Amino acid sequence: MEIVAIEECNRAIYLNLAQAYEAEFSRLTEKKPLADGMFELDTDIADSNVSAFICYESGVPAGFAAIYSDVAESYEVAEFYIVPVFRKAKLGTQFAHALWQRLPGSWTIKQIAGADYATKFWRSAITMFPGLDLTEDKYEDEYWGEVTRQRFKC
């Protein structure tokens, strides 16, 4: 696995993968494609408070992450996606762990109502990372409504 920060030269790869992510979540978000067939994205990776990464497996773009950070060593997962074919190999867990090692500090991760598979994934990934002190609760997010939220420090 290789993790590459988003730059202008690879931004299109992120934007392409983000369309698959939006389509997958559209059953929960009820988002519909725009007239051009593309989904509007929730996270602007050009924002200075957002760090975005592509995860490659054997040279193939296999997923991405967008991380908010407006306070030093405090991070929130804004977007996280692994192409379904790579999920069986636990690439998402490896990717998450690599990001936590790269960006140590306080982390927040939220899942929208109905994304039970995402909640199960995050609980598993967090549990498999040694030494994390996890707290989980239901939280009223101003954009998404009630979400499941995990917080921990690494």
N, C-alpha and C positions, 0 to 999 in steps of 0.2 A: 504494500500500500504506500502511496505517495500523496502527500498533502501539499497543495500549491495555493498560495494566496491569489485572490482575484486581482488582475491588472487589466488594463485596456486590451491587451493581446489575447486574453482568454475569457473576457467578459461574456462573449456570445455563447460559450459553452455553459456558463452558469445560467444565462437567460433561457437557453434551450431546456436544460434540466428543470428549471423552475416552472416551465409550462407543464411538464409531466407531474410535478408536485402539486400544482394548483388543480390540475384535472383530477388527480387522485383524491384530493380533499374536497372537491366540489360537491360531493354527496352530503358532506357535513356543513360546509359553508354556504351552500346553495348559490355559489358564484356561477355565472354563465360566461362563456367566451364573449368577447367584444365582436363587433361586426367583421373584423379581420380574422376571426378564429382564435385569437390570442387571449389569454387571461391577463387581467390587470394584476400586478404583483403588489403585495402588501409591504414589502421591505425594499427600501431604496438603498442598494449597496454602495451608491456614490456618497451617501451620508457619512460624514467624518466620524460618527459614533458607531459605525458598523464595519466589522471586519468580516470578509467573506472568503471561503475556501472551497476548492474542488478536491474531492477525494478520487484518486486514480487507482485502479487495480490492473496490473499488467498493462499499463499504458492506456487503458480505457477509462473515460470519465464515468465513475460509478456513483457519484453523489455529491452533495454540497452542504455547506452550513453557512449561515449568516448569524453573526454574534453581535448583539448590542453591548456597548460598554461606554457609559457616560461618566463613570466614576472609576478611578484607578483600582485595578484588581477586583472589579465587580462586573460580572458578565451575565447576559441573558440570551438563551438560544431563541433567536427570532424565527429561523427556518432551519430545518434539518431534513435531508432527504437522501435515501439510498435507493437506487434503481432496483426494482423487485428481484431480478435474477441474482443480485449480489447479497441479498438478505440472508439466505440459507447459510452462508459461510461466516455469519456474524460480523460482516464488514462494518455495519453501523456501530456496533459496540467498540470495535477497534478504532474507528474514526473518532467517536466520542472520547474515548480514553486518551487518544493522541492529542485532541484539542485541550482537554483538561490538564495534560502534562505541559503543553505548550503555553497555556494561559492559566497559571495557578491563581487561585483567589476564591471569591464567593460567586457561586453560580445559582441561577434561577432557570427552571425549565417549566413550561406550561403546555398543557394539552387541552384542546377545546372539547366541549361536551360531545360524547359519542365516539371520540377517538380512543376507544379502550385499548386497541392494539398498540397505539403510540404510548399510552400510559404503561402498559405491560413492558414494552421495549425499554422505556426510560428507567423503570424500577429495576429491571434486570441489569441494565448497563451500569447503573449507579451501585447496585449491590455487588457487582463483580469487580469494582474498583476498590482496592484496599484503602481503609482508613477514612472513609467519608462518613460524616455525621449528618445523615439525611433527616430532614423534616418534610412532611408532606401534608398539604391541606387543600381545601376547596377555597377558591379565591375569586372575587368578582372583578374581572378584568374590564376596564372601561371600553375596550374595543370588542372583545370576544364574548363578554358575559361571563358566566360561571366556568371556571377552568380548574383542572387539577394542577397543583403546583408543587414541584419539588425544589428544595433549597439545600445547599451543602457547601462546604469549603474543602478545597484541595490544595 
